[in-house]
Amino acid sequence: MYQRSRRRFLREIAAAGVAVSANQVFGGLARAQTTAQVSEPVRLYVDTRRIRATLDRNVFGSFLEHLGRAIYEGIYDPGSPLSDSNGYRKDVLEEIRKLNVPIVRYPGGNFVSGYNWLDGVGPAKDRPRVLDRAWNALNSNQFGTNEFVAWCKVAGTEPLLAVNLGTGTPEEAAALVEYCNVEKGTRWSDLRRKHGFADPHRVRHWCLGNEMDGPWQIGPMPAVE
């Protein structure tokens, strides 16, 4: 197996740099040759017994957004022979479990900056069909917060819920936290219970908006805001 010495490697890199510069200046082709003798090879030692820091497995998390077929026909496809009684695609669930995805972010993405979470909760028949202004697409709202949290439990992953800081307000974001995490006795927790979820979701991870400093976002704002 051919091995370069460190000295020869550095000489070749330097010579290549000269060749590029000459080609740029004179418009011709320049070739560099090195005559350095091969010395002892450079060795790299990896000590797997030394641990410098712990790795948070959440860095291997994933992401779901109402975009294309990611949600509808992707993870959620009621009536399909590939889906369970809740409408969740069983083949996708199987793959998610195999990958051991630790956490999944929802509902976006650019989508969340125009999303009203109240449109996606309550009886499915009463949910409005709305125009998603992020992707200029129609959203039936048949899949929302409760369906996502329930899907996460079946998939064996943690939910990461993003709040709308584009067209939404801090008060609306706080209402969603209350809806998900307070057990009972408040306006929004009692609404969740009315929707058929007596136990709180206990969502531990929250994302404040999405790329809010970007001009492509609905309602962008400076980083200080």
BADREN-130610 format. One record per residue (C-alpha): residue in three letters; residue number from 1; x, y, z. Coordinates in nm, 2 decimals. Layout:
BEGIN
    aa     i     east    north       up
   ALA   NUM        X        Y        Z
...
This chain:
BEGIN
    aa     i     east    north       up
   MET     1     0.00     0.00     0.00
   TYR     2     0.15     0.34    -0.10
   GLN     3     0.20     0.58     0.18
   ARG     4     0.29     0.95     0.16
   SER     5     0.51     1.11     0.43
   ARG     6     0.39     1.42     0.60
   ARG     7     0.67     1.62     0.44
   ARG     8     0.60     1.50     0.09
   PHE     9     0.23     1.56     0.13
   LEU    10     0.29     1.92     0.23
   ARG    11     0.53     1.97    -0.06
   GLU    12     0.28     1.84    -0.30
   ILE    13     0.01     2.07    -0.17
   ALA    14     0.24     2.37    -0.19
   ALA    15     0.34     2.28    -0.54
   ALA    16    -0.02     2.23    -0.64
   GLY    17    -0.10     2.58    -0.51
   VAL    18     0.18     2.73    -0.72
   ALA    19     0.05     2.54    -1.03
   VAL    20    -0.30     2.69    -0.98
   SER    21    -0.16     3.04    -0.93
   ALA    22     0.05     3.01    -1.24
   ASN    23    -0.24     2.88    -1.45
   GLN    24    -0.45     3.17    -1.33
   VAL    25    -0.18     3.43    -1.41
   PHE    26    -0.05     3.30    -1.74
   GLY    27    -0.36     3.12    -1.87
   GLY    28    -0.16     2.80    -1.93
   LEU    29    -0.11     2.47    -1.77
   ALA    30     0.16     2.44    -1.50
   ARG    31     0.28     2.12    -1.35
   ALA    32     0.45     2.08    -1.03
   GLN    33     0.68     1.79    -0.94
   THR    34     0.83     1.70    -0.61
   THR    35     1.13     1.50    -0.54
   ALA    36     1.11     1.46    -0.17
   GLN    37     1.22     1.13    -0.03
   VAL    38     0.96     0.91     0.13
   SER    39     1.01     0.90     0.51
   GLU    40     0.82     0.72     0.78
   PRO    41     0.44     0.72     0.73
   VAL    42     0.22     0.94     0.95
   ARG    43     0.01     0.73     1.19
   LEU    44    -0.32     0.83     1.35
   TYR    45    -0.42     0.67     1.67
   VAL    46    -0.79     0.66     1.79
   ASP    47    -0.83     0.58     2.15
   THR    48    -1.19     0.46     2.19
   ARG    49    -1.15     0.44     2.56
   ARG    50    -1.13     0.81     2.61
   ILE    51    -1.47     1.00     2.61
   ARG    52    -1.44     1.37     2.59
   ALA    53    -1.82     1.45     2.60
   THR    54    -2.15     1.28     2.61
   LEU    55    -2.36     1.28     2.29
   ASP    56    -2.73     1.38     2.32
   ARG    57    -2.92     1.14     2.10
   ASN    58    -3.17     1.41     2.01
   VAL    59    -2.91     1.52     1.75
   PHE    60    -3.04     1.22     1.55
   GLY    61    -3.40     1.36     1.56
   SER    62    -3.63     1.40     1.27
   PHE    63    -3.88     1.64     1.13
   LEU    64    -4.24     1.65     1.00
   GLU    65    -4.41     1.93     0.82
   HIS    66    -4.74     1.98     0.63
   LEU    67    -4.55     1.98     0.30
   GLY    68    -4.62     1.75     0.00
   ARG    69    -4.71     1.40     0.12
   ALA    70    -4.51     1.41     0.44
   ILE    71    -4.82     1.40     0.66
   TYR    72    -5.11     1.30     0.44
   GLU    73    -5.03     0.97     0.26
   GLY    74    -4.70     0.98     0.44
   ILE    75    -4.75     0.90     0.80
   TYR    76    -5.12     0.94     0.80
   ASP    77    -5.34     0.78     0.54
   PRO    78    -5.69     0.67     0.67
   GLY    79    -5.86     0.41     0.46
   SER    80    -5.53     0.27     0.32
   PRO    81    -5.47    -0.10     0.37
   LEU    82    -5.13    -0.01     0.49
   SER    83    -5.27     0.20     0.78
   ASP    84    -5.39     0.10     1.13
   SER    85    -5.73     0.19     1.29
   ASN    86    -5.60     0.54     1.37
   GLY    87    -5.50     0.61     1.01
   TYR    88    -5.12     0.58     1.08
   ARG    89    -4.92     0.41     0.82
   LYS    90    -4.79     0.09     0.97
   ASP    91    -4.50     0.05     0.73
   VAL    92    -4.37     0.40     0.81
   LEU    93    -4.41     0.34     1.18
   GLU    94    -4.20     0.02     1.15
   GLU    95    -3.92     0.21     0.98
   ILE    96    -3.93     0.48     1.24
   ARG    97    -3.89     0.22     1.51
   LYS    98    -3.61     0.05     1.33
   LEU    99    -3.42     0.38     1.30
   ASN   100    -3.48     0.45     1.67
   VAL   101    -3.56     0.81     1.61
   PRO   102    -3.54     0.98     1.95
   ILE   103    -3.75     1.30     1.88
   VAL   104    -3.96     1.44     1.59
   ARG   105    -4.04     1.81     1.53
   TYR   106    -4.39     1.92     1.42
   PRO   107    -4.57     2.10     1.25
   GLY   108    -4.29     2.28     1.07
   GLY   109    -4.09     2.43     0.91
   ASN   110    -4.22     2.73     0.72
   PHE   111    -4.57     2.59     0.76
   VAL   112    -4.58     2.67     1.14
   SER   113    -4.55     3.05     1.08
   GLY   114    -4.90     3.07     0.95
   TYR   115    -5.06     2.78     1.14
   ASN   116    -5.34     2.82     1.39
   TRP   117    -5.32     2.51     1.62
   LEU   118    -5.68     2.54     1.71
   ASP   119    -5.78     2.45     1.36
   GLY   120    -5.62     2.11     1.41
   VAL   121    -5.79     2.00     1.73
   GLY   122    -6.14     1.89     1.82
   PRO   123    -6.39     1.67     1.62
   ALA   124    -6.24     1.61     1.27
   LYS   125    -6.57     1.69     1.10
   ASP   126    -6.57     2.04     1.25
   ARG   127    -6.22     2.13     1.15
   PRO   128    -6.18     2.40     0.88
   ARG   129    -6.02     2.34     0.55
   VAL   130    -5.77     2.63     0.51
   LEU   131    -5.52     2.77     0.27
   ASP   132    -5.16     2.71     0.39
   ARG   133    -4.99     3.04     0.29
   ALA   134    -4.64     2.90     0.34
   TRP   135    -4.67     2.64     0.05
   ASN   136    -4.99     2.77    -0.12
   ALA   137    -5.16     2.44    -0.05
   LEU   138    -5.49     2.34     0.11
   ASN   139    -5.48     2.18     0.46
   SER   140    -5.77     1.98     0.57
   ASN   141    -5.66     1.99     0.94
   GLN   142    -5.75     1.62     0.98
   PHE   143    -5.41     1.57     1.14
   GLY   144    -5.32     1.80     1.42
   THR   145    -5.16     1.83     1.76
   ASN   146    -5.34     1.54     1.93
   GLU   147    -5.29     1.30     1.63
   PHE   148    -4.92     1.39     1.63
   VAL   149    -4.86     1.33     2.00
   ALA   150    -5.05     1.00     1.97
   TRP   151    -4.84     0.90     1.67
   CYS   152    -4.52     0.98     1.86
   LYS   153    -4.63     0.74     2.13
   VAL   154    -4.69     0.46     1.88
   ALA   155    -4.37     0.54     1.70
   GLY   156    -4.17     0.53     2.03
   THR   157    -4.04     0.89     1.98
   GLU   158    -4.06     1.22     2.17
   PRO   159    -4.27     1.51     2.03
   LEU   160    -4.10     1.85     1.97
   LEU   161    -4.38     2.10     1.91
   ALA   162    -4.31     2.42     1.73
   VAL   163    -4.52     2.73     1.81
   ASN   164    -4.62     3.00     1.56
   LEU   165    -4.42     3.32     1.60
   GLY   166    -4.50     3.44     1.25
   THR   167    -4.87     3.52     1.25
   GLY   168    -4.92     3.39     1.60
   THR   169    -4.88     3.56     1.94
   PRO   170    -4.70     3.46     2.26
   GLU   171    -5.04     3.42     2.42
   GLU   172    -5.15     3.17     2.16
   ALA   173    -4.83     2.98     2.21
   ALA   174    -4.88     2.97     2.59
   ALA   175    -5.24     2.85     2.53
   LEU   176    -5.10     2.55     2.33
   VAL   177    -4.86     2.47     2.61
   GLU   178    -5.15     2.48     2.86
   TYR   179    -5.37     2.27     2.63
   CYS   180    -5.10     2.00     2.61
   ASN   181    -4.95     2.00     2.96
   VAL   182    -5.19     2.12     3.23
   GLU   183    -5.39     1.83     3.37
   LYS   184    -5.73     2.00     3.43
   GLY   185    -5.91     2.30     3.57
   THR   186    -5.81     2.56     3.32
   ARG   187    -5.96     2.69     3.00
   TRP   188    -5.73     2.51     2.76
   SER   189    -5.67     2.20     2.96
   ASP   190    -6.04     2.14     2.99
   LEU   191    -6.07     2.19     2.62
   ARG   192    -5.82     1.91     2.56
   ARG   193    -6.02     1.69     2.80
   LYS   194    -6.34     1.78     2.61
   HIS   195    -6.16     1.67     2.29
   GLY   196    -6.12     1.32     2.44
   PHE   197    -5.77     1.34     2.60
   ALA   198    -5.81     1.33     2.98
   ASP   199    -5.44     1.29     3.05
   PRO   200    -5.20     1.57     2.97
   HIS   201    -4.96     1.51     2.69
   ARG   202    -4.66     1.63     2.89
   VAL   203    -4.47     1.76     2.60
   ARG   204    -4.12     1.84     2.72
   HIS   205    -3.96     2.00     2.41
   TRP   206    -4.07     2.31     2.24
   CYS   207    -3.94     2.51     1.94
   LEU   208    -3.99     2.89     1.92
   GLY   209    -4.09     2.96     1.57
   ASN   210    -3.90     2.86     1.25
   GLU   211    -3.62     3.05     1.09
   MET   212    -3.78     3.38     1.20
   ASP   213    -3.48     3.59     1.08
   GLY   214    -3.54     3.47     0.72
   PRO   215    -3.72     3.70     0.47
   TRP   216    -3.88     3.38     0.32
   GLN   217    -4.07     3.33     0.64
   ILE   218    -4.42     3.45     0.72
   GLY   219    -4.37     3.74     0.96
   PRO   220    -3.99     3.75     0.98
   MET   221    -3.82     3.94     1.26
   PRO   222    -3.47     4.04     1.36
   ALA   223    -3.28     3.80     1.59
   VAL   224    -3.31     4.04     1.89
   GLU   225    -3.69     4.02     1.87
